[in-house]
Amino acid sequence: METRIQELRKAQKISQAELADQLGVTRQTIISLEKGRYNASLELAYKIAKFFNRQIEDVFLFEE
């Protein structure tokens, strides 16, 4: 699954560590999400979308 996390994070000029702190996860989790090595839980996906004031579908790009 692709994400727009890195794009949205850079647009707001925040670091991976800052985003991780805001979401209550590790920086490594953010790195893994951005590189597509980890799929967020529904709860984490919701937190990320809410942080960026977006819909989940705007952050996580699901392809069948």
N, C-alpha and C positions, 0 to 999 in steps of 0.2 A: 504494500500500500504506500502510495506517495503522500507526502505531506507538504504543506506550505509553511511549516513552522519557521524554518530558517529565514525565508523571505519576509514573513510577518515580524519576526524578531528583529531582523536588521532594519526594517522600515521604522521600527520604534527605537532603534539604537540602544538595545539592551543586550547584554552578554548572555551566553548560555548559563553561566553561574547565576546571574540575576533572575533569569526566567525559572531556573530550577528552584531557587529559594522561594519565589513567589508561589510556585506550584507544590512545594513540599516534596520534591524529588531530588535526585542527585544530578549533577552536571552530566554524568555518564549516560543517564536516562535520556536527557535532551539530545546528546550527541547521537545515541542509537536511534532515536525517533527521526532525527533529521537525515540520517544516512539510510533509513528504511530497514534497519536491522531489528527493530522492535516495534510491535504494534501496541498502541496504548490501550489500556482497559477503557471501558465505557466511561467510568468515573473520571479518569485522567483526561480522556478526549473532551469530555464536557468542561472540565476545568480549564483546559487549554483554549477551547473555543470561547469560553466566557472571558478569560483573561484578555484575549484579542478582540472581544466584542463582535464575534462572528458566529455563524452557524457551524455546527460540526462539519457539515458537508463542504463548507468553504475552506476548512483547514485540512481535512483528510480527504484525499481523492481516491475513491474506491473504483477499481476496475475489475470487472468480472472476468 
